[in-house]
Amino acid sequence: MEKLVLNAYAKINPFLEITSKRLDGYHEIDSVMMSVSIHDTVTLTRTDGGITITADTPSVPTDSRNIAYKVAARLLDAVNETRGVHIDIKKRIPTEAGMGGGSADGAAVLVGLNKMLGEPLCVDELCALGASVGADIPFCVRGGCIRVGGIGEKVAETLPVPKLHILVAKMGEGISTPAAYSALDSLYGDFVAYSPKAPTELLCAIRNEGNLDGLYNIFEQALDALAPSTKMLKNRLARLSRGALLCGSGTAVFAVFDNERDALAAKTALQKDSAISFVEVCTTMPFGVEIIN
């Protein structure tokens, strides 16, 4: 198999809480992650040697800084493969949005390259390899709806995937993950005295009703300082929908609608606002990576 095309699906976090801060500076979280149909397209082509990357977005690095490059290098090394791969990335997932765009691309490379090599690694091994590069990669490999712990790499519970109509929108501003965590550190220090919330209401709604009640994201507490216009966008979407929330640690906001018609009507309204850089209607997905051909 010399060429493979995959969809790399974005994620949202209907619940995202920090439970503690480790001595190494990483934060332990309790989160529910969910795949949505907004996706990048990743094309893999086998080469005689080395790893090369092309992308249709200038801000995407095409060297060893790219997550896709890092996971490809580690997978090839893990299976002692001497041939290389060219990775082409067509970006649709907005950057600094909290939607796991880079991790989704990395997951697609792991799944696709493993397939091209005859699947020498199982899913758990791919996730462990991905976790060494980025905490969201294991979820993006598995996809669907999962409650995660640790720094995001540990599966606490696999949940049913609610069938939902979701609108995602983003202002021009973005927040890097380090900046978002730093803002919360300024509020809570080492988190020793912090009492984390539990996703009890959300988990009950997902299991029993297929809804997203009990939405919560601790990173919204950083919006006043880092992204005030995103806070206004979230409040605007909350008035139009059943509920709205920051997607992750970045500045995209998702809103849940009862039907596609209402979601599309909200999209039309938001497209008239020139300050909004991204708006799309999507659905939930049962997987994080899909092989197209």
Secondary structure, DSSP 8 states (H G I E B T S, - for coil): --EEEEEEEEEEEEEEEEEEE-TTS-EEEEEEEEEEEEEEEEEEEEESSSEEEEESSTTS--STTSHHHHHHHHHHHHTT--SEEEEEEE--S-TTSSS-HHHHHHHHHHHHHHHHTT--S-HHHHHHHHHTT-TTHHHHHH-SEEEEETTTTEEEEEE-----EEEEEEES----HHHHHHHHHHHHTTSTT------HHHHHHHHHTS---S-EEGGGGGHHHH-HHHHHHHHHHHHHSSEEEE-SSSSEEEEEESSHHHHHHHHHHHTT-TTEEEEEEEEB-S-SEEE--
